């Protein structure tokens, strides 16, 4: 037979093992809850990063270096003055650190005419389709549709009119940029 002292020791050991088991269970349950919470937190952070990138694209399109301003009548949102961008193209490369991006590109989408895939230079503008403001490095690209407007002279006339086309501004961020 087990003496009373030994029974008490066995009961204390059982209680200690039960407390350890309950503690381990609670720690594991807490870790599971933390993993679930942090995974949803990571998804929220990714959505927030994507939203901020889209806002950055609109902010860049509406910045004084790109925006149409009052040059085409009333102020317009998401309107890029391509004449202004072409005049500043060489100088805008210095802005890459200012905006915190690794690349900015403007592409004409519509109307699709001959030469719309060519890179714009001062020699072939406006018969081109792509303006590389800041050469793109590796990273994630986010785009937004914009109006590409410029002043154009009517053929066989001295009349100048506003010509607007549909375009896309693509901002790359990541390695070397915001990310």
C-alpha positions in Angstrom: 0.0 0.0 0.0 1.0 3.5 -0.6 1.4 5.6 2.4 -0.5 8.9 2.9 2.7 10.9 2.2 3.2 9.2 -1.1 -0.4 9.7 -2.1 -0.1 13.4 -1.5 3.1 13.5 -3.6 1.4 11.6 -6.5 -1.6 14.0 -6.3 0.7 17.0 -6.4 2.5 15.6 -9.4 -0.8 15.0 -11.2 -1.9 18.6 -10.4 1.5 20.0 -11.6 1.2 18.0 -14.9 -2.4 19.2 -15.4 -1.3 22.8 -14.9 1.5 22.4 -17.4 -0.8 20.7 -19.9 -3.4 23.5 -19.5 -0.7 26.2 -19.8 0.7 24.6 -23.0 -2.9 24.3 -24.4 -3.6 28.0 -23.7 -0.2 29.1 -25.2 -0.9 27.1 -28.4 -4.5 28.5 -28.6 -3.0 32.0 -28.1 -0.4 31.4 -30.9 -3.2 30.2 -33.2 -5.2 33.3 -32.6 -2.1 35.5 -33.2 -1.3 33.8 -36.4 -4.9 34.3 -37.7 -4.9 37.9 -36.6 -1.5 38.6 -38.2 -2.5 37.0 -41.5 -5.5 39.3 -41.8 -3.2 42.2 -40.8 -0.9 41.3 -43.6 -3.8 41.2 -46.1 -5.0 44.6 -44.8 -1.5 46.0 -45.2 -1.3 44.8 -48.8 -4.7 46.4 -49.6 -3.5 49.6 -48.0 -0.3 49.5 -50.0 -2.3 49.0 -53.3 -4.7 51.8 -52.4 -1.7 54.2 -51.6 -0.1 53.3 -54.9 -3.3 54.2 -56.8 -3.5 57.4 -54.9 0.2 58.1 -55.8 -0.6 57.6 -59.5 -3.4 60.2 -59.3 -1.2 62.5 -57.2 1.6 62.4 -59.8 -0.8 62.9 -62.7 -2.2 66.0 -60.9 1.2 67.4 -59.9 2.2 70.8 -61.4 4.9 69.1 -63.6 2.2 67.0 -65.4 -1.2 68.5 -64.9 -3.1 70.4 -67.6 -4.0 73.2 -65.0 -6.0 75.9 -66.7 -4.3 75.6 -70.1 -7.3 73.8 -71.6 -10.1 75.8 -70.1 -11.3 74.7 -66.7 -9.0 72.7 -64.4 -9.2 69.0 -65.1 -8.3 66.1 -62.8 -6.2 63.2 -64.2 -5.2 65.3 -67.2 -1.6 65.4 -68.4 -0.3 68.2 -70.5 2.0 66.3 -72.9 3.6 69.5 -74.3 4.7 70.3 -70.7 5.9 66.8 -70.0 8.0 66.8 -73.3 9.5 70.2 -72.5 10.5 68.9 -69.0 11.4 65.3 -69.9 15.2 65.7 -69.5 14.7 67.4 -66.1 12.0 65.2 -64.7 14.4 62.3 -64.2 15.8 64.2 -61.2 12.4 63.9 -59.6 12.5 60.1 -59.1 13.6 60.5 -55.5 11.1 63.2 -54.9 8.1 61.0 -55.7 9.6 57.9 -54.2 9.1 55.8 -57.3 11.4 53.7 -59.4 9.7 54.5 -62.8 7.1 56.7 -64.5 5.8 56.1 -68.0 3.0 57.7 -69.9 1.4 55.8 -72.8 -1.2 56.8 -75.4 -3.9 54.3 -75.8 -6.5 55.9 -78.1 -6.5 56.7 -80.9 -4.1 54.0 -82.0 -2.2 55.5 -84.9 1.0 54.6 -86.7 4.0 55.1 -84.5 2.0 54.9 -81.2 4.4 52.3 -79.9 7.5 54.5 -80.4 9.3 56.2 -77.6 8.7 60.0 -77.7 11.6 62.3 -78.4 11.6 66.0 -79.2 12.1 65.0 -82.9 9.1 62.6 -83.3 6.6 64.2 -80.8 3.5 64.0 -81.1 3.7 61.1 -83.6 4.7 58.7 -80.8 3.0 56.8 -78.1 5.2 56.4 -75.0 6.9 59.0 -72.8 9.4 57.5 -70.3 9.7 60.2 -67.6 11.7 58.1 -65.1 13.3 54.9 -66.5 11.6 51.9 -64.9 13.6 49.7 -62.6 12.3 46.5 -61.1 9.2 46.7 -59.0 5.4 46.7 -59.0 3.6 48.8 -61.6 0.4 50.6 -60.9 -1.5 52.4 -63.6 -4.4 54.8 -64.0 -6.2 56.1 -67.1 -5.7 59.8 -67.8 -6.4 62.4 -70.5 -3.4 63.3 -72.6 -3.9 66.9 -73.9 -1.8 69.1 -76.1 -2.2 72.2 -78.3 -2.3 71.4 -82.0 -2.5 73.5 -85.1 -5.2 72.8 -87.6 -3.9 71.7 -91.0 -3.8 74.5 -93.7 -4.8 77.0 -91.0 -3.3 79.0 -88.2 -6.1 78.0 -85.8 -4.8 76.3 -82.7 -7.1 73.8 -80.8 -6.9 71.5 -77.8 -6.4 67.9 -78.7 -7.0 65.3 -76.0 -6.5 61.6 -76.2 -6.9 58.7 -73.8 -3.7 57.5 -72.1 -2.4 55.6 -69.1 0.2 56.7 -66.6 2.2 53.8 -65.1 4.1 54.2 -61.9 6.5 51.6 -60.8 7.5 51.3 -57.2 9.4 48.7 -55.2 13.1 48.0 -55.3 14.7 51.4 -55.6 11.4 53.2 -54.9 8.9 53.3 -52.1 8.8 49.6 -51.3 
